[in-house]
């Protein structure tokens, strides 16, 4: 599979993948409604009509739309709705965009696809200069509980809990924290149990969301009075992370190490395993083109997306051989779990078309553009990373809100650090870095974006707020931009904690 991708054109692989998905789903309710069999006839023609047929006959969906029209029926146990058979597993997302958790269907085909891509990532380690005995060490995966909720019809929980509960036998002897601790739903207790067991394990690879892994390593170091985590896990060499940019965390994280780790980024969303870092010393990931997912790309421009990050009527969609490098695209996916032309909410950019290498630059809803400043998560992460480096600050979390300022606008930053820093100086530095990174920002700072302000607070408030939202632990991360209801909840939370803004 890996070699097939290496020696085939991306367009060929993707055409074949869409064909497989349509054939398998032709007799489902959605397949009958949108004429999948008619679309499949176009695949026999030598031109590109297959994509025109698919994109004109099947509408674009976001979560709310596909749930209200189709997926709610899966939760009632109905079969053959958007994918053959019944769906027995639903991944609950952390809901960084919307208000409440989303139920994402996970088919048996998707579990197998995720496992296959995971094996491909493990095999890619052969390209790294690693000692042979690393592959005999433990792999600590800090994820959601494997004790899933069952309501009589389906199981639900974190995707990491669903997949960790169904690991291949050969992998289980390396897997930590092991079945018993993994079942624990109490996040604080689970961390304490891992801390307790830490001296008994020889960990070579850690896997998880940066913020929570950093908290865990700090707890282990404090509990056993260590200088660094390598005092207890001398063979720790690799950190596999995903779900959020690692750059803002890197400085604080490296203070916990005796020597640098190899960082490997993954793009494992609740909807599927889309990409992973396939080569050392790159900041990009390789899109997986032949394992149950068909991709479409919408240029992330005002003509295609509104100010809330929703796709506009008549937005232009492209397939993989129609895109350009260094352009931001909203991502649509059709999958072997029954998502169809589904707006996943991420914005990506190709850095190499030839190798299908991408970076994630943000979320469609986490761009801040009150007046045309087009500030992306990538800009924000880079600015925080640069300021952290220059000022020697350990910034653990941050978020930004946009507010009216008289008849114009302002940005207000909330920065989580326990280091001493002057707020005025910090926001001035952030502002300067953003001007270097983003031309639109420079223009709007001279016109409509009249003020940028900042509140520095302890990182614990970020984690307390996540806990109050029922979003503590595992796959949950703090949104980089807060809007509407989430912004109101955050501001009220700070007011209740006597933090002035």
N, C-alpha and C positions, 0 to 999 in steps of 0.2 A: 504493500500500500504506500509506504514511504517512498520507495523507488519509483512507483508508478507516478507519484506527484513530481518527482525530480525529473523524469524524462518525458512528461506529457505537457502539452500546452494547457494553461489554466482554463482557456475557453472550452477545450475538448472535455476536460475533467468535469467542469461545471455543467456542460450540456448533458453529459451522461448522468450526472447526479440528479438533475432536475427530472430527467426522463424516468429514472428509477423511482423517485418520489411520486411522480404522477401515476405511473403504472400501478404502484402499490396502493394508491389512494383513489383510484378511478371509481371504485364502487362504494365509496363512503358518501355520507350525506353532502359534504362540501364538494366532493368530486363530481357528483351528479348535478348539483346546482350550477356549477361553473363549467361544466362540459370538459372535464379532464380528458376524456377519450377523443374529443374533437381537437383539443390542443395537441395531443400526442400524434395525431395524423400529420401535423406540421413538421414533426421531427424527421420525417422521411425526405423532406425537400432539401435541396442542397443550400438554399439561402438561409437567412436568419429569421424566417417567419415564426419559428417555434417561440422565440422570445416575445415577438410582437403579439402573438396569439395569447401567450400566458399573461403578459402584463396588461393587455386590454380586457381580458375576460375575467381575471381574478382581481378584486379590489385590494387596496392597501389596508392593512389592519394595524391598530394599536391594541394594547391589552384590553381596554374597556370595550372596544368594539367587538373584538373576537370573542371575549368572554360573554358579553350579552347575547351575541348571535349564536355561538356554538359551544364554547367550553363549559358553560354552566350545565349543559346536558351531560357532559362527561362526569361531572361530580354526582349526578343522579344515577350513574351506573349505566347510562345508555352506551351502546356499542356502535362502532363504525360511523362515527360522527366526523372527525377531522383526520383520523388515522384508523387503520383496521383494528378491530377488537375493542376491548374495554381498556380504560386507563386506570391502573390501580395505585399509581403514585403521583402526588402533586408536590412540587417544590414550592415552598413559601418563600417569596423574595423578601429582602430587607426593606423594600418599599422606600428607597431614597427619593424617588420622584413623586409618587402619589402619596395619599394620606395613609392608606392601610395596606396590609400584606396582599400580594397577588398570588393566585394559585396557578402555577405553570405546570401543564401536564407533562409527565415523564413516562414515555413508553418503554417497553422492554428493549426495543431497537435502539432507543436513545441511551439507555444504560450501557448497552454493548458498544455503541459508538464512542461514548465518553471513555470507556475502558480501553478501547483500541487506541484512541488518541493519547491517553495516558501512557500506554506502552511505547508509542512512538516517541513521546517526550523522554522517557527513560532511556530508550535506545540512542537518542541524540546525545546523551552524555558521553558516548564513545568519542565524540569530537573534542571533548575537553581533556586536559592533561590531569588525570585523576589516578590516585593509587588504586590498584585492583581490589584491595580489601575494603574500600569504601562500600562496595556492594554487599558486604556482609554486615554492615552496621544498621542500626535502627533508623526508621523514618518516622519522625513525629509529625502527625497531621492534626493541626488544631482547628477542628471544624465543629459543626452543629451536632446535636445529639442524634445517635443512631436509634434511639427509642422513639419511633415515629408515632404520631397520633393515628388511631384507627377509629373510624366512625361507623363501621359496619359495611361500608361500601369501598372506601379508599384510605390509603395511608398518606399522611402529609407531614412535612418537616423541611429542614434545610436540605438543599441538594447535596451538600457534603455528607450529611447524615444518611441520605438515601444511598449514595454511592459507596460510602465507607462500610455500610451494613451489608454490601454485596460484593466485597472484594474477592478476587480470585484466591484460591487456597494457597498458592505458592507465595503470595504477597503477605499473607496474614502473619507469618512468623517475624517479618521485619516491622510490621505496623505497630506503632505506638500512638496513643496511650493504651491500646488494647480494648477488647470488647466491653469490659465492665465499665471502665471510666468513660468510654465513648457514649455509653447509654445515658449518662447523667444529664438531666435537663437544667440543673442549677449551675449556671455558668461560674459563679464564684467558687462553689464547692469543687467543680471540675478542675479549675485552675489549682486549687489547694491540693487536690489528689495528685495532679501531675507534679507539683513541686515536691510532694512527699516521695514520689517514686523516682524522681530525677537521678539520684545517685546510683540507682540500680540499672540504669539504661546506658548504652553506648550509642549515642545518636550521631549520625553522619549527615542527615538531611532533615531540614525543618520545612514545613509547608503550612501556609496560612496567610491571613490578612496582617499587614505590617504592625498596625497599632496594637492588636491583641497579642501578637507574638512578642512584641517589645515589652508589654506589661508582664507577660509570663517570665521572660528571661530576667527582668528586673526583680521579680519575686524570688526566683531561684537564687540569684546572686545575693540578695539580702538575707534569705533564710539560712544559707550556708556560709555567709560572710566571705564570699569569693571576690577576687579582683575582676575576673571576667567569666563569661559562660564557658570558655575553653578550659578553665580549671576543673570543671566537672565533666564536660564533653569535649575532650581533646581532639576527637576525630570529626567534629562538626565542620563541614566544608561547603555545604550548599544550602541556600535559602530559596525555595520556590514560592513566589508570591503572586498574587493577582487580586483583581477586584478594585484596586485603587493604586494610584501612582506611588512608587516607593521613594521617589526623589526627596520629598519633604521630610521623610522619616530617617533618611540615610545617616545623617550626621549623628543624631541621638542614638541610633541603633548601633553604629560602629564603636561607640564608647563602651559597649557591653562585650566587645570581642578582643581577643589577644592578637588575632591576625584576620585579614579580610576574608570574606566568604565569596563564593561564586553566586551571583544573583541571577535567577532564571525567572522570567516573567511568563505568566500564563493568562489566557483569556478564556476562563471557564465561567460562563454565565449560567443562570438558572435554565436558560433555553438551549444550552449546548456548549460543547468544548470547541471554540472557534479557532483558536490560534495558540501557539506557544513559541518561546524563544528557542530557535533551532541551532543557533551558532553562538560561540563565545564572543564576548566583547562587542555585543550589539545592543542597541536600545530598542530594537524592533522585534516583532514576532511574525512567524510564518502562518498565514491563513491556511487552514486545513480544507482542501478543496474536494476531497473524494471520500468523505465519511459522513454522509447523511445530512449535509446542509448545502442549500443553494443560496447564493448571496446576490443582492442587488444594491445599487449605490445611488443615493440622491445627493447631488451637489448641495452642500450646506450653505445655502444662500437665501437672501430675503425673498427671492421669487418662489422658493420651494417650501420655506418654513416660516410660520408666523412667530411673533415675539414670545409665545409660550412654548416654542419648540415643537408645535404640532405641524404635521405635513399639510400643505395647502392643496386644495383641489387642483388636479391637473399637473401636479409636480412631475418633473422629468426624472425618470429612473433609467439606470444604465446597468449593463452586465459587465463582467470582469474584463472583457477585451475592449471596453469603451471608456475606460477611466484613465486618469492622468496621475502622474506622481505629484506629491506636494500640494494636493487639493483636498480640502475636508469634505467628507461624505457622511451623511446619515445612512445607517445600515438597515436593510430589510433582509430577513432570513425566512426561508421555507425549510422545514425540518422533518426528520423522521419521528417527531413527536406530535405532528399535526399543527405546527405553526405555519401559516401561509402568508407570504408577503408581509411579514410581521416587523413592525418598527421596534427594534430592540432597545432603542434609546441612546445608543452610543454613537459618537462621532469618531471616525477613523481617518487616517491619512496613509497613503501608500508611499513608502520610501524606496521601494524597488518593485517595479512591475514584473520584471523578469523572474524574481524569486517569490513574488506575492508576499513581500514583507511589509507589515503595517505597524503603525503606532496608534494608540488611542489618544485622541486629543481632548475628549470631553464627553459630555452628555448633551443631548439635544435640549434638555430642560435646565442644564446647569451652566449654560452660557449666560453671561450677564451683559445685556445690551439694552439699557434703558433709553439710550439716545444715539445708538450707532457705534458704541465703543467696542462691541464684539469681543468681549473678554472671555477667553476659553479657560477650561480647567487646566489645560497644558500651560497657558500663560501664568495662571495663578501658582501652580505647582513649581514652575521654574523660578518665579520671583521669590517665593518663600525659600526655596533651596538656595538661591544666590545670597539672599540676606542672611540666612542661617550660617552659610559658609563664612561670609565676610565678618559677621559680628560674633562668630563662635557661639551661636544660640542653638539650644536643643528645642526646636519647635515641634510639638507632638501632634497638634491638631490646629485647624483653622477653618473658618467659613466666612462668607461675604454676603451682605444683603444690599439691595438697592433701595433707596428712599427718595421721596420728593425733597427738594431743598428750595424753598420759596417757589418760584415758577419753574425752577430747573431741577437738577438731580444731584445726589451724592451716593458714594459707596461707603459702607461701614464694615470694617474688618473686625473679626473676633479671633484673636491669636492665643492659642493654648501653650504656655511655657511656664516653667517654674523659675526660669532665669530672670535676673534683674535687668530690666530694659525700660528706657523712657518711651512711653507710648507715642509721643509726638515724633521722636526720632525714628522709631520703627516704621510708622506709616509713611513717613517721608522717604525712607529707604525703599519700601515696597512700591510706592508710587513711581520712584525713579526707575526701578527695574522694569516695571510694566511699560513705561515709556520707551525703554530700549527694545522690549519684546513685541510691542504691538503699535503699529502706525495709527490705526483708527483711534486707539486710546489717547495718543498724543493730541490728535485733532480735537477730540471731545473734551479733553481736560482744559483746552483753551476756550471752549464754548459752553456746551450744555452741562458737562459734568464738573460742577463748580467746587465740590469739596470731597475729600477722602479723609475719613476719620478711622479711629481704631480703639478697641478695648482689649487690653491684655488680661487674661485670667488663667487660673490654674487649669491644666488639662482635665482634671477630675470632673469639672462641670460638663464637659463634652460627653464623658462616659456616663455621668449621672443622668443627663438628658436622654441619652440612648436607652438607659435602663427604664426611665420613666415612660418612654415610648414603647416599652416591651421589645427593644431592639438590641439587647446586650449580647455581646459575644459572637463567636463563630464567623459568619459571613457578613455581619453588619458593619457598615462603615458610616462615618459622619458625612452628610452632604456638603459639598464644597460651596454651593450656592443655596441659600434658603429663600423661598418665595411663598407668597400667599399664606395658606394655613400653617405651613411648617414655620415660616418666619414669625408669625403671630405667637405660636406655641413656644418658640425659643425665647422671644422677647419677654413673654409672661413668666417663663421659667426663671430667667435671669432676675426679673423684678422680684419674684418670690424669694430669691436667694440674696436679695439686697445688693445686687451688682448694678452699679450705675452705668448708663451708656452716654 
